[in-house]
Amino acid sequence: MVVTCGAWSDRLKRRSPFILLGLVLCLIGFIISLSASRLGLKYFGTFLIVIGGYAGFPAVPSWLGNNLVGHYKRGTGMAIQAVSGQVGGIIASNIYIAQDGPRYVLGHSVELAFVCVGLVFVPSTALVYARLNSRRDAAAQKERAEQEDGPTGAVWQESGDRAPQFRYTL
């Protein structure tokens, strides 16, 4: 599933739909794990959580890397993302308490809340990026209509993600 999502994500040049797919699978899995009483259903929910988590995760750092231009900005952003991801282990060790077993309602509920936050922020970010891209497309069309000569590639490269030809990856 990870390889398939990665290949299609590269082919379509879009990351957000695959992150959303992973989040939806996690959402369904956590809901099943919270509500199911039969062991077989809990295993099914667990498999959905694992598939969703592993299928969607590789797109997150690549989406961030695609949308940060300049090695300082990209390096800093990727470091912040990596540290933020590692905080998940600290949170998990405090929300999955042995006395809550075997249902782990607190742990699953907190994880479900994080998934819901992702389901809000991923489409919101993709929408903002799409709007910025369309504004840049309109500005580029207007500039082409008004003049033939524009800034050189070196000037655009120094501008980073503010360059008129830069487009965010959705």
MDAnalysis code that builds the backbone (N, CA, C; Angstrom):
import MDAnalysis as mda
import numpy as np

u = mda.Universe.empty(510, n_residues=170, atom_resindex=np.repeat(np.arange(170), 3), trajectory=True)
u.add_TopologyAttr("name", ["N", "CA", "C"] * 170)
u.add_TopologyAttr("resid", np.arange(1, 171))
u.add_TopologyAttr("resname", ["MET", "VAL", "VAL", "THR", "CYS", "GLY", "ALA", "TRP", "SER", "ASP", "ARG", "LEU", "LYS", "ARG", "ARG", "SER", "PRO", "PHE", "ILE", "LEU", "LEU", "GLY", "LEU", "VAL", "LEU", "CYS", "LEU", "ILE", "GLY", "PHE", "ILE", "ILE", "SER", "LEU", "SER", "ALA", "SER", "ARG", "LEU", "GLY", "LEU", "LYS", "TYR", "PHE", "GLY", "THR", "PHE", "LEU", "ILE", "VAL", "ILE", "GLY", "GLY", "TYR", "ALA", "GLY", "PHE", "PRO", "ALA", "VAL", "PRO", "SER", "TRP", "LEU", "GLY", "ASN", "ASN", "LEU", "VAL", "GLY", "HIS", "TYR", "LYS", "ARG", "GLY", "THR", "GLY", "MET", "ALA", "ILE", "GLN", "ALA", "VAL", "SER", "GLY", "GLN", "VAL", "GLY", "GLY", "ILE", "ILE", "ALA", "SER", "ASN", "ILE", "TYR", "ILE", "ALA", "GLN", "ASP", "GLY", "PRO", "ARG", "TYR", "VAL", "LEU", "GLY", "HIS", "SER", "VAL", "GLU", "LEU", "ALA", "PHE", "VAL", "CYS", "VAL", "GLY", "LEU", "VAL", "PHE", "VAL", "PRO", "SER", "THR", "ALA", "LEU", "VAL", "TYR", "ALA", "ARG", "LEU", "ASN", "SER", "ARG", "ARG", "ASP", "ALA", "ALA", "ALA", "GLN", "LYS", "GLU", "ARG", "ALA", "GLU", "GLN", "GLU", "ASP", "GLY", "PRO", "THR", "GLY", "ALA", "VAL", "TRP", "GLN", "GLU", "SER", "GLY", "ASP", "ARG", "ALA", "PRO", "GLN", "PHE", "ARG", "TYR", "THR", "LEU"])
u.atoms.positions = np.array([
    [0.827, -1.191, 0.000],
    [0.000, 0.000, 0.000],
    [0.876, 1.262, 0.000],
    [1.972, 1.224, 0.752],
    [2.862, 2.383, 0.823],
    [3.472, 2.665, -0.548],
    [3.964, 1.631, -1.197],
    [4.597, 1.794, -2.503],
    [3.565, 2.264, -3.533],
    [2.378, 1.712, -3.489],
    [1.314, 2.099, -4.424],
    [0.942, 3.567, -4.239],
    [0.726, 3.980, -2.986],
    [0.391, 5.384, -2.725],
    [1.530, 6.311, -3.140],
    [2.759, 5.903, -2.858],
    [3.913, 6.722, -3.245],
    [4.043, 6.869, -4.752],
    [3.843, 5.760, -5.463],
    [3.957, 5.803, -6.922],
    [2.857, 6.674, -7.533],
    [1.637, 6.512, -7.065],
    [0.540, 7.315, -7.602],
    [0.671, 8.779, -7.201],
    [1.174, 9.030, -6.004],
    [1.382, 10.397, -5.562],
    [2.399, 11.105, -6.455],
    [3.469, 10.408, -6.806],
    [4.461, 10.991, -7.717],
    [3.911, 11.150, -9.120],
    [3.154, 10.167, -9.574],
    [2.603, 10.232, -10.924],
    [1.624, 11.389, -11.069],
    [0.771, 11.595, -10.056],
    [-0.238, 12.657, -10.113],
    [0.291, 14.007, -9.646],
    [1.491, 14.011, -9.045],
    [2.092, 15.228, -8.482],
    [1.185, 15.861, -7.431],
    [0.535, 15.033, -6.653],
    [-0.339, 15.491, -5.574],
    [-0.078, 14.645, -4.335],
    [0.033, 15.319, -3.207],
    [0.295, 14.611, -1.955],
    [-0.943, 14.580, -1.058],
    [-1.698, 15.669, -1.029],
    [-2.804, 15.781, -0.071],
    [-3.869, 14.691, -0.207],
    [-4.256, 14.244, -1.403],
    [-5.275, 13.189, -1.460],
    [-4.818, 11.889, -0.794],
    [-3.527, 11.602, -0.865],
    [-3.022, 10.361, -0.278],
    [-2.875, 10.488, 1.239],
    [-2.574, 11.691, 1.702],
    [-2.569, 11.925, 3.143],
    [-3.997, 11.800, 3.673],
    [-4.947, 12.373, 2.947],
    [-6.354, 12.273, 3.354],
    [-6.843, 10.829, 3.358],
    [-6.432, 10.057, 2.377],
    [-6.808, 8.637, 2.339],
    [-6.309, 7.923, 3.593],
    [-5.058, 8.168, 3.957],
    [-4.512, 7.560, 5.168],
    [-5.251, 8.000, 6.416],
    [-5.596, 9.287, 6.490],
    [-6.334, 9.782, 7.647],
    [-7.728, 9.183, 7.737],
    [-8.387, 9.020, 6.601],
    [-9.730, 8.420, 6.608],
    [-9.663, 6.966, 7.067],
    [-8.658, 6.227, 6.594],
    [-8.501, 4.847, 7.050],
    [-8.238, 4.797, 8.558],
    [-7.413, 5.702, 9.058],
    [-7.162, 5.769, 10.500],
    [-8.432, 6.132, 11.263],
    [-9.197, 7.071, 10.732],
    [-10.455, 7.471, 11.369],
    [-11.393, 6.280, 11.510],
    [-11.584, 5.560, 10.430],
    [-12.461, 4.385, 10.460],
    [-11.920, 3.345, 11.439],
    [-10.618, 3.121, 11.402],
    [-10.004, 2.140, 12.292],
    [-10.163, 2.492, 13.755],
    [-9.941, 3.748, 14.113],
    [-10.089, 4.145, 15.516],
    [-11.543, 4.087, 15.961],
    [-12.460, 4.455, 15.089],
    [-13.880, 4.355, 15.447],
    [-14.259, 2.898, 15.690],
    [-13.803, 2.006, 14.822],
    [-14.083, 0.575, 15.014],
    [-13.448, 0.082, 16.313],
    [-12.217, 0.461, 16.573],
    [-11.527, 0.010, 17.787],
    [-12.197, 0.529, 19.051],
    [-12.730, 1.735, 18.997],
    [-13.414, 2.291, 20.158],
    [-14.775, 1.656, 20.401],
    [-15.465, 1.335, 19.320],
    [-16.849, 0.872, 19.470],
    [-17.004, -0.638, 19.457],
    [-16.087, -1.355, 18.886],
    [-16.251, -2.806, 18.728],
    [-16.006, -3.541, 20.038],
    [-16.803, -4.570, 20.232],
    [-16.576, -5.406, 21.411],
    [-15.992, -6.759, 21.011],
    [-16.217, -7.145, 19.757],
    [-15.681, -8.431, 19.296],
    [-14.212, -8.270, 18.905],
    [-13.437, -9.253, 19.258],
    [-11.994, -9.217, 19.026],
    [-11.657, -9.121, 17.536],
    [-12.402, -9.840, 16.694],
    [-12.145, -9.802, 15.250],
    [-12.315, -8.409, 14.673],
    [-13.325, -7.681, 15.133],
    [-13.532, -6.313, 14.654],
    [-12.424, -5.392, 15.135],
    [-11.957, -5.598, 16.351],
    [-10.855, -4.781, 16.856],
    [-9.591, -4.997, 16.029],
    [-9.334, -6.248, 15.653],
    [-8.179, -6.518, 14.781],
    [-8.343, -5.831, 13.432],
    [-9.550, -5.880, 12.874],
    [-9.810, -5.216, 11.603],
    [-9.552, -3.712, 11.731],
    [-10.038, -3.100, 12.817],
    [-9.792, -1.676, 13.058],
    [-8.315, -1.370, 13.176],
    [-7.590, -2.265, 13.867],
    [-6.147, -2.084, 14.015],
    [-5.443, -2.145, 12.669],
    [-5.848, -3.071, 11.817],
    [-5.248, -3.159, 10.483],
    [-5.514, -1.899, 9.674],
    [-6.722, -1.338, 9.772],
    [-7.019, -0.094, 9.057],
    [-6.153, 1.056, 9.572],
    [-5.950, 1.108, 10.890],
    [-5.109, 2.159, 11.469],
    [-3.683, 2.044, 10.939],
    [-3.165, 0.837, 10.929],
    [-1.782, 0.629, 10.478],
    [-1.657, 0.933, 8.987],
    [-2.594, 0.451, 8.188],
    [-2.549, 0.722, 6.744],
    [-2.646, 2.221, 6.482],
    [-3.570, 2.892, 7.154],
    [-3.728, 4.336, 6.964],
    [-2.516, 5.117, 7.406],
    [-1.955, 4.726, 8.532],
    [-0.779, 5.432, 9.041],
    [0.431, 5.268, 8.153],
    [0.667, 4.042, 7.718],
    [1.848, 3.794, 6.891],
    [1.656, 4.232, 5.440],
    [0.442, 4.204, 4.945],
    [0.209, 4.617, 3.558],
    [0.281, 6.134, 3.410],
    [-0.221, 6.860, 4.393],
    [-0.270, 8.310, 4.286],
    [0.981, 9.020, 4.751],
    [1.741, 8.401, 5.668],
    [2.861, 9.115, 6.263],
    [3.945, 9.544, 5.285],
    [4.408, 8.721, 4.356],
    [5.506, 9.175, 3.484],
    [5.172, 10.426, 2.673],
    [3.901, 10.678, 2.431],
    [3.521, 11.869, 1.673],
    [3.688, 13.150, 2.489],
    [3.651, 13.045, 3.815],
    [3.728, 14.249, 4.659],
    [5.082, 14.957, 4.525],
    [6.213, 14.292, 4.777],
    [7.477, 15.019, 4.617],
    [7.779, 15.399, 3.168],
    [7.311, 14.599, 2.211],
    [7.567, 14.977, 0.814],
    [6.718, 16.184, 0.416],
    [5.487, 16.284, 0.944],
    [4.639, 17.450, 0.666],
    [5.286, 18.704, 1.248],
    [5.799, 18.592, 2.462],
    [6.473, 19.721, 3.084],
    [7.715, 20.102, 2.277],
    [8.520, 19.118, 1.914],
    [9.728, 19.389, 1.141],
    [9.443, 19.994, -0.220],
    [8.348, 19.575, -0.853],
    [7.975, 20.135, -2.154],
    [7.587, 21.606, -2.064],
    [7.057, 22.017, -0.917],
    [6.506, 23.360, -0.800],
    [7.394, 24.339, -0.041],
    [8.589, 23.924, 0.303],
    [9.568, 24.825, 0.907],
    [10.745, 24.956, -0.042],
    [11.049, 26.188, -0.429],
    [12.124, 26.425, -1.390],
    [13.292, 27.087, -0.673],
    [14.458, 26.690, -1.053],
    [15.672, 27.196, -0.430],
    [16.143, 26.201, 0.616],
    [17.430, 25.941, 0.627],
    [17.916, 24.879, 1.495],
    [17.800, 25.205, 2.977],
    [17.917, 26.476, 3.380],
    [17.756, 26.824, 4.788],
    [16.310, 26.651, 5.235],
    [15.402, 27.147, 4.419],
    [13.978, 27.054, 4.748],
    [13.526, 25.597, 4.754],
    [13.941, 24.848, 3.758],
    [13.561, 23.436, 3.680],
    [14.166, 22.646, 4.841],
    [15.438, 22.877, 5.129],
    [16.096, 22.168, 6.230],
    [15.448, 22.459, 7.572],
    [15.136, 23.724, 7.809],
    [14.486, 24.100, 9.065],
    [13.088, 23.505, 9.154],
    [12.328, 23.600, 8.079],
    [10.967, 23.053, 8.070],
    [10.944, 21.548, 8.267],
    [11.860, 20.854, 7.606],
    [11.915, 19.397, 7.745],
    [12.338, 19.002, 9.155],
    [13.247, 19.767, 9.763],
    [13.666, 19.475, 11.134],
    [12.510, 19.683, 12.112],
    [11.773, 20.765, 11.938],
    [10.618, 21.021, 12.808],
    [9.585, 19.917, 12.643],
    [9.361, 19.488, 11.405],
    [8.396, 18.411, 11.155],
    [8.852, 17.107, 11.795],
    [10.130, 16.802, 11.700],
    [10.650, 15.561, 12.283],
    [10.537, 15.574, 13.807],
    [10.881, 16.689, 14.421],
    [10.769, 16.798, 15.880],
    [9.308, 16.713, 16.308],
    [8.439, 17.382, 15.579],
    [7.006, 17.319, 15.895],
    [6.487, 15.894, 15.797],
    [6.951, 15.166, 14.810],
    [6.549, 13.771, 14.668],
    [7.038, 12.905, 15.808],
    [8.229, 13.200, 16.312],
    [8.776, 12.415, 17.417],
    [8.054, 12.688, 18.724],
    [7.423, 13.835, 18.842],
    [6.645, 14.149, 20.039],
    [5.462, 13.185, 20.165],
    [5.032, 12.608, 19.046],
    [3.954, 11.623, 19.078],
    [4.266, 10.448, 19.984],
    [5.511, 10.026, 20.009],
    [5.911, 8.933, 20.892],
    [5.788, 9.308, 22.353],
    [6.117, 10.548, 22.670],
    [5.982, 11.023, 24.046],
    [4.509, 11.066, 24.440],
    [3.687, 11.574, 23.533],
    [2.248, 11.637, 23.813],
    [1.681, 10.236, 23.976],
    [2.025, 9.328, 23.069],
    [1.484, 7.958, 23.121],
    [1.860, 7.255, 24.417],
    [3.056, 7.499, 24.906],
    [3.464, 6.821, 26.145],
    [2.697, 7.332, 27.355],
    [2.048, 8.467, 27.210],
    [1.275, 9.018, 28.323],
    [-0.233, 8.847, 28.177],
    [-0.710, 8.501, 27.002],
    [-2.158, 8.338, 26.837],
    [-2.580, 6.881, 26.785],
    [-1.663, 5.982, 26.461],
    [-1.967, 4.549, 26.474],
    [-1.453, 3.976, 27.791],
    [-2.303, 4.026, 28.794],
    [-1.948, 3.604, 30.145],
    [-2.394, 2.154, 30.340],
    [-1.577, 1.372, 31.011],
    [-1.858, -0.056, 31.213],
    [-3.196, -0.287, 31.909],
    [-3.564, 0.568, 32.823],
    [-4.818, 0.377, 33.549],
    [-6.050, 0.601, 32.664],
    [-5.883, 1.250, 31.508],
    [-6.999, 1.477, 30.576],
    [-7.257, 0.278, 29.674],
    [-6.338, -0.687, 29.672],
    [-6.474, -1.852, 28.789],
    [-7.632, -2.725, 29.188],
    [-8.153, -3.484, 28.307],
    [-7.719, -3.702, 26.933],
    [-8.370, -2.762, 25.922],
    [-9.280, -1.893, 26.349],
    [-9.979, -1.043, 25.376],
    [-9.206, 0.232, 25.049],
    [-8.458, 0.756, 25.978],
    [-7.655, 1.970, 25.788],
    [-8.479, 3.118, 25.204],
    [-9.582, 3.421, 25.878],
    [-10.499, 4.453, 25.385],
    [-9.815, 5.816, 25.340],
    [-9.063, 6.178, 26.370],
    [-8.381, 7.474, 26.378],
    [-7.390, 7.580, 25.216],
    [-6.555, 6.583, 25.056],
    [-5.552, 6.609, 23.991],
    [-6.170, 6.687, 22.608],
    [-7.153, 5.832, 22.365],
    [-7.805, 5.843, 21.050],
    [-8.544, 7.159, 20.808],
    [-9.149, 7.717, 21.861],
    [-9.885, 8.982, 21.700],
    [-8.948, 10.133, 21.358],
    [-7.803, 10.187, 22.029],
    [-6.837, 11.252, 21.727],
    [-6.306, 11.086, 20.306],
    [-5.994, 9.859, 19.916],
    [-5.532, 9.604, 18.543],
    [-6.604, 9.999, 17.528],
    [-7.846, 9.685, 17.837],
    [-8.961, 10.045, 16.956],
    [-9.067, 11.563, 16.829],
    [-8.831, 12.273, 17.922],
    [-8.853, 13.741, 17.868],
    [-7.748, 14.268, 16.961],
    [-6.543, 13.685, 17.050],
    [-5.448, 14.103, 16.174],
    [-5.778, 13.829, 14.706],
    [-6.410, 12.709, 14.439],
    [-6.812, 12.384, 13.070],
    [-7.826, 13.412, 12.564],
    [-8.773, 13.784, 13.419],
    [-9.772, 14.785, 13.025],
    [-9.132, 16.143, 12.755],
    [-8.124, 16.508, 13.551],
    [-7.398, 17.752, 13.297],
    [-6.724, 17.679, 11.919],
    [-6.125, 16.544, 11.612],
    [-5.511, 16.359, 10.297],
    [-6.529, 16.445, 9.181],
    [-7.728, 15.902, 9.414],
    [-8.776, 15.949, 8.392],
    [-9.284, 17.373, 8.161],
    [-9.032, 18.264, 9.086],
    [-9.387, 19.676, 8.890],
    [-8.232, 20.422, 8.227],
    [-7.012, 20.205, 8.728],
    [-5.873, 20.987, 8.258],
    [-5.365, 20.596, 6.876],
    [-5.400, 19.343, 6.519],
    [-4.881, 18.935, 5.201],
    [-5.700, 19.552, 4.064],
    [-7.044, 19.421, 4.068],
    [-7.798, 20.072, 2.982],
    [-7.681, 21.598, 3.028],
    [-7.605, 22.169, 4.230],
    [-7.462, 23.624, 4.336],
    [-6.152, 24.086, 3.711],
    [-5.089, 23.384, 4.005],
    [-3.782, 23.734, 3.436],
    [-3.789, 23.563, 1.926],
    [-4.368, 22.480, 1.443],
    [-4.442, 22.250, -0.005],
    [-5.263, 23.349, -0.682],
    [-6.329, 23.783, -0.039],
    [-7.162, 24.853, -0.600],
    [-6.381, 26.170, -0.662],
    [-5.654, 26.494, 0.398],
    [-4.841, 27.718, 0.397],
    [-3.790, 27.647, -0.701],
    [-3.117, 26.514, -0.821],
    [-2.107, 26.356, -1.864],
    [-2.734, 26.482, -3.256],
    [-3.903, 25.910, -3.463],
    [-4.577, 25.998, -4.762],
    [-4.919, 27.449, -5.086],
    [-5.378, 28.196, -4.098],
    [-5.694, 29.610, -4.328],
    [-4.435, 30.411, -4.665],
    [-3.359, 30.151, -3.931],
    [-2.106, 30.845, -4.229],
    [-1.618, 30.509, -5.632],
    [-1.728, 29.252, -6.028],
    [-1.325, 28.851, -7.379],
    [-2.169, 29.556, -8.439],
    [-3.477, 29.643, -8.222],
    [-4.338, 30.283, -9.225],
    [-4.052, 31.780, -9.311],
    [-3.750, 32.414, -8.186],
    [-3.377, 33.836, -8.228],
    [-2.082, 34.038, -9.007],
    [-1.132, 33.143, -8.789],
    [0.143, 33.255, -9.510],
    [-0.048, 32.975, -10.999],
    [-0.922, 32.038, -11.328],
    [-1.220, 31.772, -12.738],
    [-1.825, 33.004, -13.397],
    [-2.770, 33.646, -12.706],
    [-3.407, 34.847, -13.254],
    [-2.398, 35.985, -13.394],
    [-1.537, 36.156, -12.405],
    [-0.514, 37.211, -12.471],
    [0.482, 36.930, -13.593],
    [0.843, 35.680, -13.784],
    [1.784, 35.319, -14.850],
    [1.165, 35.568, -16.218],
    [-0.112, 35.253, -16.375],
    [-0.798, 35.514, -17.644],
    [-0.849, 37.006, -17.934],
    [-1.160, 37.783, -16.908],
    [-1.240, 39.231, -17.073],
    [0.127, 39.798, -17.442],
    [1.172, 39.307, -16.795],
    [2.525, 39.784, -17.068],
    [2.953, 39.431, -18.490],
    [2.597, 38.214, -18.940],
    [2.939, 37.812, -20.308],
    [2.221, 38.672, -21.331],
    [1.006, 39.068, -21.021],
    [0.257, 39.896, -21.946],
    [0.826, 41.319, -22.021],
    [1.374, 41.796, -20.913],
    [1.868, 43.167, -20.867],
    [3.287, 43.320, -21.400],
    [4.126, 42.318, -21.179],
    [5.512, 42.454, -21.598],
    [6.086, 41.112, -21.998],
    [7.125, 41.196, -22.775],
    [7.810, 39.991, -23.220],
    [8.981, 39.651, -22.306],
    [9.703, 40.682, -21.876],
    [10.894, 40.458, -21.060],
    [10.510, 40.444, -19.591],
    [11.072, 39.504, -18.869],
    [10.817, 39.403, -17.433],
    [12.110, 39.142, -16.700],
    [11.996, 38.898, -15.423],
    [13.205, 38.604, -14.640],
    [13.889, 37.343, -15.142],
    [15.171, 37.290, -14.912],
    [15.930, 36.115, -15.340],
    [15.715, 34.976, -14.357],
    [16.140, 33.778, -14.760],
    [15.999, 32.604, -13.904],
    [16.741, 32.764, -12.587],
    [17.897, 33.465, -12.593],
    [18.667, 33.665, -11.360],
    [17.893, 34.517, -10.358],
    [17.200, 35.541, -10.849],
    [16.394, 36.392, -9.970],
    [15.258, 35.575, -9.373],
    [14.594, 34.762, -10.177],
    [13.502, 33.931, -9.682],
    [14.007, 32.912, -8.667],
    [15.177, 32.351, -8.915],
    [15.725, 31.350, -8.009],
    [16.025, 31.973, -6.647],
    [16.484, 33.199, -6.620],
    [16.745, 33.890, -5.358],
    [15.450, 34.205, -4.616],
    [14.343, 34.330, -5.313],
    [13.059, 34.651, -4.693],
    [12.460, 33.468, -3.955],
    [12.919, 32.267, -4.250],
    [12.401, 31.073, -3.573],
    [10.931, 30.841, -3.855],
    [10.138, 30.607, -2.807],
    [8.723, 30.326, -3.018],
    [7.916, 31.586, -3.300],
    [8.580, 32.743, -3.322],
    [7.895, 33.979, -3.715],
    [8.045, 34.253, -5.210],
    [8.814, 33.416, -5.883],
    [9.015, 33.590, -7.319],
    [7.699, 33.383, -8.054],
    [7.449, 34.158, -9.087],
    [6.175, 34.054, -9.802],
    [5.930, 32.697, -10.447],
    [6.983, 31.986, -10.815],
    [6.779, 30.694, -11.485],
    [6.693, 29.534, -10.509],
    [6.921, 29.758, -9.210],
    [6.823, 28.676, -8.223],
    [5.364, 28.295, -8.013],
    [5.091, 27.002, -8.031],
    [3.737, 26.491, -7.764],
    [3.806, 25.494, -6.620],
    [2.875, 25.629, -5.686],
    [2.799, 24.709, -4.561],
    [2.282, 23.361, -5.029],
    [2.781, 22.311, -4.417],
    [2.286, 20.962, -4.690],
    [1.068, 20.733, -3.826],
    [-0.001, 20.284, -4.456],
    [-1.219, 20.001, -3.707],
    [-1.187, 18.559, -3.280],
])
